Amino acid sequence: MTSSDSGSAVPRLVIAAPSSGSGKTTVATGLMAALTARGLAVSPHKVGPDYIDPGYHALATGRVGRNLDAYLCGPELVGPLFLHGARGCDIAVVEGVMGLYDGAAGEGELASTAQVAKLLRAPVVLVVDASSQSRSVAALVHGFVSWDPEVRVGGVILNKVASDRHEVLLREAVDAVGVPVLGVLRRAAPVETPSRHLGLVPVAERGSDAVDAVAAMGARVADGCDLEALAGLARSAGALSCAAWDAGEALVSSPPPPLPVPSPGAAPTDPLVRPGRPRPQAPDGLRRRVAMASGAAFTFSYAEHTELLAAAGAEVVTFDPLRDEELPEGTQGLVIGGGFPEVYAAELSANEGLRKSVAELAFSGAPVAAECAGLLYLCRELDGLPMCGVLDAAARMSKRLTLGYRDAVAVSDSALAVAGTRMRGHEFHRTVVEPGAGAAPAWGMRAPERRVEGFVERGVHASYLHTHWAAEPGVARRFVERCRTS
């Protein structure tokens, strides 16, 4: 295995499957870990909006896991964002989403693994759950190979194989299709990757258990797959003609719209808040200090958000709402992304000092961007436990899963966007906020259903909608500019 000097020609593979549950996360993460153990710099990527799998990818490779989402960012950014993440790497592994040809509902191939593979000119390795079949696997593989001639399925990894005899039958069947078998994983006790109401438990919550799980995946793939053949297939990927994405250049090409006039602040709803506290100043007097929530309760964030904020002139500092009793000194803007505050509601509520610090910053008019978990944290309460009280709304767990892509338009001027700005996003939660929208809603959903959602109050923009700022880089600059002027 040799290193690639050309970013546009970095060897790459897309790990796909006929359906969810076939084992592609185990194979993709295990392949990343196995290649890394052999001294390669591996660039990890995930198709779609998923935040959790990239955490395991990062653990396997020691590099930031990045998403490639043609719905959130547009097909034109898939190649540039890939090259940005793959800079300086020897090989890239891209984990697909759902089945190979499954994409955004009603949008054809948009956001499918197949579309991303074509945009990256990357060969596909199909992970097939071979349990309960033998010769029929040939029909399945043939169908996936022939469905779209522009998708190059370069090999198959057979998963959940029962015995030597079963393996022989499967290999004979797949040989007839003319697709090489690049690995065989025997049926075994699954690697310990516990799930919860929204999928796998994130790496940040599992500590050494996650490290052990990734190591086990790597050992299984190294033992059952032909790593040299997989690397050779990766080297057959075609060169890309696009340039790597750059946060600074993206901001230059996407100037921000005018800043909004802050709306009058409502009276605080949490008795912890003392209105009128002076706004802190950035320690260096130049760069704006933006605090970003992290830790076990807030694990969902795209790496490009931090990069865009930094390119716009922010000093991004992280804090853990489960541990830190106040915001970082000099905080002038706050970003609270997604995660699982419902799991840690008691601990978050018990941290009165930080709740007070967040509320005082928000009521001062500072820009606050909160997505999903951040929305819940800013509410008056979550499952009956006091939260920050920035929003006069109550959040609770629900049995109903809200999941899917959304086509949205900004309803109100905010620290992120002017009214009329169109963005695509993704919802993924089992909670409900009542009311679902404030007097000045954040978003109007255009599809799949028409409704308003979220809250714009003072400098706060809070919503269930996860967005990818690379699609609208002016969001980051606008946010940092608001830090300077509010």
VEXDREN-2710 file (C-alpha; in Angstrom, 1 decimal):
% VEXDREN-2710
k/r/px/py/pz
1/MET/0.0/0.0/0.0
2/THR/1.4/3.4/-1.0
3/SER/0.6/6.9/-0.2
4/SER/-1.1/9.3/-2.8
5/ASP/0.4/12.7/-3.2
6/SER/-2.5/14.1/-5.3
7/GLY/-5.6/15.1/-3.3
8/SER/-7.9/14.7/-6.3
9/ALA/-6.6/11.2/-6.9
10/VAL/-6.7/10.0/-3.3
11/PRO/-7.6/6.3/-3.3
12/ARG/-11.1/5.8/-2.1
13/LEU/-13.8/3.2/-1.5
14/VAL/-17.5/3.5/-0.8
15/ILE/-18.8/0.8/1.6
16/ALA/-22.5/0.2/0.8
17/ALA/-25.2/-2.5/1.3
18/PRO/-28.5/-3.6/-0.1
19/SER/-30.2/-2.4/3.1
20/SER/-29.7/-1.1/6.6
21/GLY/-28.6/-3.8/9.0
22/SER/-26.4/-5.6/6.6
23/GLY/-23.2/-4.7/8.5
24/LYS/-21.8/-1.8/6.6
25/THR/-21.0/0.2/9.7
26/THR/-19.0/-2.7/11.2
27/VAL/-17.2/-3.2/7.9
28/ALA/-16.5/0.5/7.2
29/THR/-15.3/1.3/10.7
30/GLY/-13.4/-1.9/10.9
31/LEU/-11.7/-1.3/7.5
32/MET/-10.7/2.2/8.7
33/ALA/-9.2/0.8/11.9
34/ALA/-7.4/-2.0/10.1
35/LEU/-5.9/0.3/7.5
36/THR/-4.9/2.8/10.2
37/ALA/-3.2/0.0/12.1
38/ARG/-1.1/-0.6/9.0
39/GLY/0.3/2.9/9.1
40/LEU/-2.0/4.6/6.6
41/ALA/-3.5/8.0/7.0
42/VAL/-7.2/7.1/6.5
43/SER/-9.8/9.8/5.7
44/PRO/-13.2/8.8/7.2
45/HIS/-16.5/9.9/5.6
46/LYS/-20.2/9.2/6.1
47/VAL/-23.0/9.6/3.5
48/GLY/-26.0/11.4/4.9
49/PRO/-26.7/13.6/7.9
50/ASP/-25.8/11.0/10.6
51/TYR/-23.7/12.4/13.5
52/ILE/-23.0/9.2/15.4
53/ASP/-21.2/7.0/13.0
54/PRO/-18.5/9.7/12.3
55/GLY/-17.6/9.5/16.0
56/TYR/-16.7/5.9/15.6
57/HIS/-14.9/6.7/12.4
58/ALA/-12.8/9.3/14.1
59/LEU/-11.9/6.8/16.9
60/ALA/-10.8/4.3/14.2
61/THR/-8.6/6.8/12.3
62/GLY/-7.6/9.6/14.6
63/ARG/-9.1/12.1/12.1
64/VAL/-12.3/14.1/12.1
65/GLY/-15.2/12.1/10.7
66/ARG/-17.0/14.1/8.0
67/ASN/-20.4/13.9/6.3
68/LEU/-21.1/14.0/2.6
69/ASP/-24.8/14.9/2.1
70/ALA/-26.0/15.8/-1.3
71/TYR/-29.4/17.0/0.0
72/LEU/-28.1/19.3/2.8
73/CYS/-25.1/20.7/0.8
74/GLY/-26.0/20.1/-2.8
75/PRO/-24.4/17.6/-5.2
76/GLU/-21.9/20.2/-6.3
77/LEU/-20.2/20.3/-2.8
78/VAL/-19.8/16.5/-2.3
79/GLY/-16.5/16.4/-4.2
80/PRO/-15.0/19.6/-2.7
81/LEU/-16.0/18.6/0.9
82/PHE/-14.5/15.1/0.3
83/LEU/-11.2/16.5/-0.9
84/HIS/-11.1/18.9/2.0
85/GLY/-11.4/16.1/4.5
86/ALA/-9.0/13.8/2.6
87/ARG/-6.1/16.3/2.4
88/GLY/-2.9/14.6/3.2
89/CYS/-4.4/11.1/3.4
90/ASP/-3.3/7.9/1.9
91/ILE/-6.8/6.4/1.4
92/ALA/-10.4/7.3/2.1
93/VAL/-13.3/5.1/3.3
94/VAL/-16.8/6.4/2.8
95/GLU/-19.6/4.6/4.7
96/GLY/-22.9/4.7/2.8
97/VAL/-26.4/5.2/4.2
98/MET/-29.4/2.8/4.1
99/GLY/-29.4/0.7/0.9
100/LEU/-27.1/1.6/-1.9
101/TYR/-29.9/3.2/-4.0
102/ASP/-32.0/4.7/-1.2
103/GLY/-32.1/8.5/-1.1
104/ALA/-34.3/11.4/-0.1
105/ALA/-37.9/10.4/-0.3
106/GLY/-39.5/11.4/-3.6
107/GLU/-36.2/12.8/-4.9
108/GLY/-34.9/9.9/-7.0
109/GLU/-31.3/9.2/-6.4
110/LEU/-30.6/12.5/-4.5
111/ALA/-28.6/11.9/-1.3
112/SER/-28.2/8.2/-2.0
113/THR/-25.0/6.3/-1.6
114/ALA/-25.1/5.6/-5.3
115/GLN/-25.2/9.3/-6.2
116/VAL/-22.3/10.1/-3.8
117/ALA/-20.3/7.2/-5.3
118/LYS/-20.8/8.6/-8.8
119/LEU/-20.0/12.1/-7.7
120/LEU/-16.7/10.8/-6.2
121/ARG/-15.9/8.5/-9.1
122/ALA/-15.4/5.9/-6.4
123/PRO/-15.7/2.1/-6.6
124/VAL/-18.3/0.5/-4.3
125/VAL/-17.9/-2.5/-2.1
126/LEU/-21.2/-4.2/-1.4
127/VAL/-21.6/-5.7/2.1
128/VAL/-24.2/-8.5/1.9
129/ASP/-25.9/-10.2/4.8
130/ALA/-25.5/-13.8/3.5
131/SER/-27.4/-15.4/6.4
132/SER/-30.3/-17.7/5.3
133/GLN/-29.3/-17.8/1.6
134/SER/-26.7/-19.4/-0.7
135/ARG/-27.1/-19.3/-4.5
136/SER/-29.7/-16.6/-4.2
137/VAL/-26.9/-14.1/-3.3
138/ALA/-25.9/-14.1/-6.9
139/ALA/-29.3/-12.7/-8.0
140/LEU/-29.1/-10.0/-5.3
141/VAL/-25.6/-9.0/-6.3
142/HIS/-26.4/-9.1/-10.0
143/GLY/-29.4/-6.8/-9.4
144/PHE/-27.3/-4.2/-7.5
145/VAL/-24.5/-4.4/-10.1
146/SER/-26.8/-3.9/-13.1
147/TRP/-29.3/-1.4/-11.8
148/ASP/-27.2/1.6/-12.6
149/PRO/-24.3/1.1/-15.0
150/GLU/-22.7/4.3/-13.7
151/VAL/-22.2/2.8/-10.3
152/ARG/-19.2/0.6/-10.3
153/VAL/-19.5/-2.3/-7.8
154/GLY/-16.0/-3.5/-7.6
155/GLY/-16.3/-6.2/-4.9
156/VAL/-18.4/-7.9/-2.4
157/ILE/-17.9/-8.6/1.3
158/LEU/-20.0/-11.5/2.6
159/ASN/-21.3/-11.0/6.1
160/LYS/-22.8/-13.5/8.6
161/VAL/-21.4/-16.5/6.9
162/ALA/-22.2/-19.7/8.8
163/SER/-19.5/-22.2/7.9
164/ASP/-16.8/-23.2/5.4
165/ARG/-19.4/-25.0/3.3
166/HIS/-21.7/-22.0/3.3
167/GLU/-18.7/-19.8/2.2
168/VAL/-17.9/-22.2/-0.7
169/LEU/-21.5/-22.0/-1.9
170/LEU/-21.6/-18.2/-1.7
171/ARG/-18.3/-17.8/-3.5
172/GLU/-19.4/-20.0/-6.3
173/ALA/-22.6/-18.1/-6.7
174/VAL/-20.9/-14.6/-6.7
175/ASP/-18.2/-15.8/-9.0
176/ALA/-20.8/-16.4/-11.7
177/VAL/-21.8/-12.7/-11.5
178/GLY/-18.2/-11.7/-12.2
179/VAL/-17.7/-9.6/-9.0
180/PRO/-14.8/-10.5/-6.8
181/VAL/-15.4/-11.5/-3.1
182/LEU/-13.0/-9.3/-1.1
183/GLY/-13.9/-10.5/2.3
184/VAL/-15.9/-13.0/4.3
185/LEU/-17.0/-12.3/7.9
186/ARG/-18.3/-15.3/9.8
187/ARG/-21.5/-15.3/11.8
188/ALA/-20.5/-14.3/15.4
189/ALA/-21.6/-12.4/18.4
190/PRO/-22.0/-8.8/17.3
191/VAL/-19.4/-6.3/18.4
192/GLU/-20.8/-4.5/21.4
193/THR/-22.3/-1.3/19.9
194/PRO/-25.3/-0.5/22.1
195/SER/-28.2/1.4/20.6
196/ARG/-30.8/3.7/22.1
197/HIS/-33.9/5.6/20.9
198/LEU/-32.0/7.4/18.1
199/GLY/-29.4/4.7/17.1
200/LEU/-26.0/3.9/18.4
201/VAL/-24.8/5.3/21.6
202/PRO/-22.2/8.0/20.7
203/VAL/-18.5/7.5/21.3
204/ALA/-18.4/10.3/23.8
205/GLU/-20.7/8.4/26.2
206/ARG/-18.9/5.1/26.0
207/GLY/-15.2/5.9/26.8
208/SER/-13.0/2.8/26.7
209/ASP/-15.9/0.6/25.7
210/ALA/-16.0/2.4/22.4
211/VAL/-12.3/2.0/21.9
212/ASP/-12.6/-1.7/22.5
213/ALA/-15.5/-2.0/20.1
214/VAL/-13.6/-0.2/17.3
215/ALA/-10.6/-2.4/17.9
216/ALA/-12.8/-5.5/17.7
217/MET/-14.2/-4.3/14.4
218/GLY/-10.7/-3.7/13.0
219/ALA/-9.6/-7.2/14.0
220/ARG/-12.6/-8.8/12.4
221/VAL/-12.1/-7.0/9.1
222/ALA/-8.3/-7.5/9.1
223/ASP/-8.9/-11.2/9.7
224/GLY/-11.7/-11.7/7.2
225/CYS/-10.9/-9.3/4.3
226/ASP/-8.3/-8.9/1.7
227/LEU/-6.9/-5.5/2.6
228/GLU/-4.4/-5.4/-0.3
229/ALA/-7.2/-6.1/-2.8
230/LEU/-9.4/-3.5/-1.2
231/ALA/-6.6/-0.9/-1.3
232/GLY/-6.0/-1.8/-4.9
233/LEU/-9.6/-1.3/-5.7
234/ALA/-9.5/2.1/-4.0
235/ARG/-6.5/3.1/-6.1
236/SER/-8.7/2.6/-9.2
237/ALA/-10.9/5.5/-8.4
238/GLY/-10.9/8.3/-11.0
239/ALA/-9.4/11.7/-10.4
240/LEU/-11.8/14.5/-9.4
241/SER/-11.7/17.7/-11.4
242/CYS/-13.0/20.0/-8.6
243/ALA/-10.9/21.8/-6.0
244/ALA/-11.0/21.1/-2.3
245/TRP/-13.4/23.1/-0.2
246/ASP/-11.9/25.9/1.9
247/ALA/-13.8/27.7/4.7
248/GLY/-12.1/31.1/4.0
249/GLU/-12.8/30.9/0.2
250/ALA/-16.3/29.8/0.9
251/LEU/-16.9/32.9/3.0
252/VAL/-15.5/35.2/0.3
253/SER/-17.8/33.7/-2.3
254/SER/-20.8/34.0/-0.1
255/PRO/-21.1/37.5/1.4
256/PRO/-23.5/37.9/4.3
257/PRO/-26.8/39.8/4.1
258/PRO/-27.4/42.7/6.4
259/LEU/-27.6/42.2/10.1
260/PRO/-31.1/42.1/11.6
261/VAL/-32.4/44.6/14.1
262/PRO/-32.7/42.7/17.4
263/SER/-36.3/42.2/18.6
264/PRO/-37.2/43.5/22.0
265/GLY/-36.4/41.0/24.7
266/ALA/-39.1/39.4/26.8
267/ALA/-38.9/39.3/30.5
268/PRO/-36.8/36.3/31.8
269/THR/-38.8/33.2/32.5
270/ASP/-36.2/31.6/34.8
271/PRO/-35.7/33.1/38.3
272/LEU/-32.0/32.4/38.0
273/VAL/-31.6/35.2/35.5
274/ARG/-30.6/38.7/36.5
275/PRO/-31.3/41.0/33.5
276/GLY/-29.0/43.8/32.5
277/ARG/-25.7/42.0/33.1
278/PRO/-23.0/43.7/31.0
279/ARG/-21.8/41.9/27.9
280/PRO/-18.3/40.4/28.2
281/GLN/-15.6/41.5/25.7
282/ALA/-13.3/39.1/23.8
283/PRO/-10.0/38.7/25.6
284/ASP/-7.9/39.9/22.7
285/GLY/-10.3/42.6/21.7
286/LEU/-10.3/41.4/18.1
287/ARG/-11.5/37.9/17.5
288/ARG/-15.0/37.1/18.8
289/ARG/-15.1/34.3/21.3
290/VAL/-17.8/31.7/20.4
291/ALA/-18.5/29.0/22.9
292/MET/-19.6/25.6/21.5
293/ALA/-21.3/23.0/23.6
294/SER/-19.7/19.6/23.7
295/GLY/-19.4/16.5/26.0
296/ALA/-21.7/13.5/26.3
297/ALA/-24.9/15.4/26.1
298/PHE/-24.1/17.5/23.0
299/THR/-22.2/15.4/20.5
300/PHE/-23.8/16.4/17.2
301/SER/-21.8/18.9/15.2
302/TYR/-20.4/19.1/11.7
303/ALA/-16.7/19.9/11.7
304/GLU/-17.2/22.5/8.9
305/HIS/-19.3/24.7/11.3
306/THR/-16.2/25.3/13.6
307/GLU/-14.0/25.9/10.5
308/LEU/-16.4/28.4/9.1
309/LEU/-16.7/30.3/12.4
310/ALA/-12.9/30.4/12.7
311/ALA/-12.6/31.6/9.2
312/ALA/-15.2/34.3/9.9
313/GLY/-13.0/35.7/12.7
314/ALA/-14.2/33.7/15.8
315/GLU/-12.2/32.0/18.4
316/VAL/-14.2/28.8/19.0
317/VAL/-13.9/27.4/22.5
318/THR/-15.7/24.3/23.8
319/PHE/-17.4/23.7/27.1
320/ASP/-19.2/20.7/28.6
321/PRO/-22.7/21.6/30.1
322/LEU/-22.5/18.5/32.3
323/ARG/-19.2/19.7/34.0
324/ASP/-18.6/23.4/33.5
325/GLU/-20.4/25.7/35.9
326/GLU/-20.3/28.7/33.7
327/LEU/-19.6/29.7/30.1
328/PRO/-15.9/30.2/29.0
329/GLU/-14.6/33.6/30.0
330/GLY/-15.4/36.3/27.5
331/THR/-18.0/34.3/25.6
332/GLN/-19.8/36.6/23.0
333/GLY/-21.7/34.0/21.0
334/LEU/-23.0/30.5/21.8
335/VAL/-23.6/27.5/19.6
336/ILE/-25.5/24.5/21.1
337/GLY/-25.8/21.6/18.7
338/GLY/-27.6/18.3/18.8
339/GLY/-27.2/15.4/21.2
340/PHE/-29.1/13.7/24.0
341/PRO/-30.0/16.2/26.7
342/GLU/-33.1/14.0/27.5
343/VAL/-30.7/11.3/28.7
344/TYR/-28.8/13.8/31.0
345/ALA/-31.7/16.0/31.9
346/ALA/-31.2/15.6/35.7
347/GLU/-27.5/16.5/35.5
348/LEU/-28.1/19.4/33.2
349/SER/-30.8/20.7/35.5
350/ALA/-28.6/20.3/38.5
351/ASN/-25.9/22.5/37.0
352/GLU/-27.6/25.8/38.0
353/GLY/-24.5/27.9/37.5
354/LEU/-24.2/27.1/33.8
355/ARG/-28.0/27.4/33.2
356/LYS/-27.8/30.9/34.7
357/SER/-24.7/31.8/32.6
358/VAL/-26.4/30.7/29.4
359/ALA/-29.6/32.5/30.3
360/GLU/-27.8/35.8/31.1
361/LEU/-25.9/35.6/27.8
362/ALA/-29.1/35.0/25.8
363/PHE/-31.0/37.8/27.6
364/SER/-28.1/40.2/26.9
365/GLY/-28.9/39.9/23.2
366/ALA/-25.8/37.9/22.3
367/PRO/-26.2/35.5/19.3
368/VAL/-27.2/32.0/20.3
369/ALA/-27.7/29.2/17.7
370/ALA/-29.4/26.1/19.1
371/GLU/-30.3/23.0/17.1
372/CYS/-32.5/20.2/18.4
373/ALA/-30.8/19.3/21.7
374/GLY/-29.8/23.0/22.0
375/LEU/-33.5/23.9/21.6
376/LEU/-34.5/21.6/24.5
377/TYR/-31.7/23.0/26.7
378/LEU/-33.0/26.5/26.2
379/CYS/-36.5/25.7/27.1
380/ARG/-38.2/26.4/30.5
381/GLU/-38.1/22.7/31.3
382/LEU/-37.4/19.2/29.9
383/ASP/-39.5/16.3/31.2
384/GLY/-40.4/18.5/34.2
385/LEU/-36.9/19.4/35.1
386/PRO/-35.8/23.1/35.0
387/MET/-33.6/24.0/32.0
388/CYS/-32.2/27.4/31.0
389/GLY/-35.5/29.3/30.7
390/VAL/-34.4/31.3/27.7
391/LEU/-37.6/30.2/25.8
392/ASP/-41.0/30.1/27.3
393/ALA/-41.6/26.5/26.2
394/ALA/-41.6/23.0/27.7
395/ALA/-40.0/20.0/26.2
396/ARG/-40.8/16.3/26.8
397/MET/-39.9/12.9/25.5
398/SER/-42.4/11.4/23.0
399/LYS/-43.0/7.9/21.6
400/ARG/-43.1/9.3/18.1
401/LEU/-40.0/9.5/16.0
402/THR/-39.7/12.6/13.8
403/LEU/-37.2/11.9/11.1
404/GLY/-36.4/13.1/7.6
405/TYR/-35.1/15.8/5.3
406/ARG/-36.7/19.2/5.3
407/ASP/-36.9/22.0/2.7
408/ALA/-37.1/25.2/4.8
409/VAL/-37.2/28.9/4.5
410/ALA/-36.2/31.4/7.3
411/VAL/-39.4/33.1/8.5
412/SER/-37.8/35.8/10.7
413/ASP/-34.6/37.8/10.6
414/SER/-32.1/36.3/13.0
415/ALA/-28.5/36.0/13.9
416/LEU/-28.2/33.2/11.3
417/ALA/-30.3/34.4/8.3
418/VAL/-32.6/37.0/7.0
419/ALA/-36.2/36.1/6.3
420/GLY/-36.6/34.4/3.0
421/THR/-33.3/32.5/3.2
422/ARG/-33.9/29.0/1.9
423/MET/-32.0/26.1/3.5
424/ARG/-32.3/22.4/3.6
425/GLY/-32.1/20.5/6.8
426/HIS/-32.8/17.3/8.7
427/GLU/-34.9/16.5/11.7
428/PHE/-34.2/13.5/14.0
429/HIS/-35.8/13.4/17.5
430/ARG/-38.2/11.7/19.8
431/THR/-39.1/14.8/21.8
432/VAL/-41.8/17.5/21.5
433/VAL/-41.6/21.2/22.4
434/GLU/-44.8/23.0/23.3
435/PRO/-45.5/25.5/21.8
436/GLY/-43.6/24.3/18.7
437/ALA/-43.0/27.9/17.5
438/GLY/-42.6/31.3/19.0
439/ALA/-44.2/34.6/18.0
440/ALA/-41.3/34.9/15.5
441/PRO/-40.7/31.4/14.2
442/ALA/-37.3/30.3/13.0
443/TRP/-38.3/28.2/9.9
444/GLY/-41.2/27.6/7.6
445/MET/-41.1/24.1/6.3
446/ARG/-41.9/23.8/2.6
447/ALA/-41.7/20.0/2.4
448/PRO/-42.8/17.4/3.2
449/GLU/-45.4/19.4/5.1
450/ARG/-46.1/23.1/5.4
451/ARG/-45.7/24.4/9.0
452/VAL/-43.7/26.9/11.0
453/GLU/-41.2/25.8/13.7
454/GLY/-38.7/27.2/16.1
455/PHE/-38.0/30.4/17.9
456/VAL/-36.3/33.7/17.1
457/GLU/-36.0/35.9/20.2
458/ARG/-33.4/38.6/20.9
459/GLY/-30.2/37.1/19.4
460/VAL/-31.5/33.5/19.8
461/HIS/-32.2/31.2/16.9
462/ALA/-33.5/27.9/18.3
463/SER/-35.0/25.1/16.2
464/TYR/-35.2/21.3/15.7
465/LEU/-33.7/21.7/12.3
466/HIS/-30.1/20.5/11.8
467/THR/-28.5/22.4/8.9
468/HIS/-25.1/22.2/7.3
469/TRP/-23.5/25.6/7.1
470/ALA/-21.2/24.7/4.2
471/ALA/-24.4/25.0/2.0
472/GLU/-24.8/28.7/3.2
473/PRO/-21.5/29.9/4.5
474/GLY/-22.8/33.4/5.1
475/VAL/-24.6/32.0/8.2
476/ALA/-21.3/31.7/10.0
477/ARG/-20.1/35.2/9.0
478/ARG/-23.4/36.7/10.0
479/PHE/-23.3/35.0/13.4
480/VAL/-19.8/36.3/14.1
481/GLU/-20.7/39.8/12.9
482/ARG/-23.6/39.7/15.3
483/CYS/-21.1/38.9/18.1
484/ARG/-19.4/42.2/17.2
485/THR/-22.5/44.4/17.1
486/SER/-25.0/43.0/19.7
END
